[in-house]
Structures are given as C-alpha cells and as structure tokens.
Amino acid sequence: MDWIAARLITEHQNLNWLPQSYLKFKVAVREPNMENAKDTGVYLWRNLVTKKVYVGGAYRGFEHRKKAHLKCLRGGYHCNKHLQRSWLKHGEINFEFEILLVCEPQDVRVYEQCYIDCLKAANQRHGYNICPTAGSTLGVKQSKETLAKNTNKSEVTRAKLRAANLGKKHSPESREKMKITNKGKGVKGLVVPEERRKRISATLTGRKLAADHKSRFKGESWRKAISDGLRGKKQSKETVEKRVASLRGQKRTDEQKARISEGRRLAKLKREKQLCNC
C-alpha cells in the first residue's frame, strides 16, 4: 500500500474507503521534514475547535505557502471567505498548520486531490476548500451577484484595453508574424447555419455608427486607400467563375440600374476633366 494511503487510514480511521486509483498510483513520496522549507507537497490547516480542515498544495515550498496564508488571514483579505470568517471567529490560536506529505512538484496536484476527496475538505460540513478539484475552479458555483460583477468588470476591462491600444499601429515585423501565425486559419468554406445568420442579422439591424466612425468611410482618401489596396491584384480563375456563377440569371432592379448608370456617368466626367487638365 502507498505511504499516503497508509497514513490516511492510520490517522483517519473512517477513511478506509480510499479509492483504488490512489493506491495504485506510485510516486516518489518522502517523510515530512520541517527543517527543509523548500520541500513541496500537501499541507493542511486545521481548526482545533470545529475540526474542519483546509487542504492545499505547496508548489514553491511549505514556508512560502504558510507565510502567504498568514499574511492574508491576519490582514482579513484571504480569498477563501469561509476560512477567513472562521479565522476571525475562533482566532489564530485555534488553527494549526500541518505538513501532510512531501513529494515532487509535478506530483503535488494528484496527492492534493487525494486528500481533498478523502478528508471531504470541499464539503462545508467538514472543510474550508471552495474548489472540489485541485488546481481548478471546476465545480464551483458562483452567485448571480458575482456573475453580474464579473460581467461588469469585463466590460470595464475591455474599455481600458481599447483606450490603451487605440491609435497604435503594428510594426511590419509584427504584421509578418501575425500573418505567419494566422495562415491557414481562415473560414474559407465555412457554412454558417441559418439560425446563426438570423441572430447576427437581428443584432446588427438598426445599429447606428458613431459620427467619427462614419467619417472614416467618407471622402476621397478612403476611396483612394481601397483603390490602392486592390490595384494590381488579380483574382484567380476559380474566384471569377464562382462570382459569375452566383450572378448568372440574376436581374437587376430599376434602382440598381440607375445607380450603375449614374456611377458610369460620373466616372466618364471625371476622366474627361482629367484629360482637360492635361
């Protein structure tokens, strides 16, 4: 039997239901050494009054983790409110810190999960652990107030990021890197479901652009930028065939015909004016 299983069953007689998956999992486990502050492994905070426990993993040493907990608990701002309230109620004198086992850093999470399960540390009747899964918030249920607060916070964060990056331009090197990274990640051939199209259409219908946004799409400079960007580019034969196939058989409305005719007339006048200036 693994050393952790033997210790668990010895110290907690009602936990002899230890899962077989933990008994079969063999890793390098050492006896705790209080003198070595850099040892990594699993630790425990125990309330001597209620007997509740908090199980944690020390990835950078027990001394570092203990000091971090004490600083937050003594300051009254520990992230675990359940543990913080109990600390304030019963006092520091009624809590003890214990090293459960020492193991390599890559094995800490496995044994931490073992102790959380076996000691029922994520059950509020027996422990202070909020997360039932070691090293993850999986399984944690947040209140509606917390979810609303996180949503508002994310909107504020997005606004700050936008303000910080507004007007910044990527260097040619950055653009080249992004081009290489995103190459082949396009949505060519992607078929958007009809329901999603309707949702997108409903979201964008009636949306009005800001005045400064509209001004970007007006004027000769904008049209020139588009023209310069497309000048010299040749479409592939497949692209031309697809466009022709999609337009074949379609009839233009009177309004479309009028717009095309007006556009051609203005283009002709522009060419004549340029010739006169020459």
Order of alpha helices (4+ residues) and beta strands (2+ residues): alpha-alpha-beta-beta-beta-alpha-alpha-beta-alpha-alpha-alpha-alpha-alpha-alpha-alpha-alpha
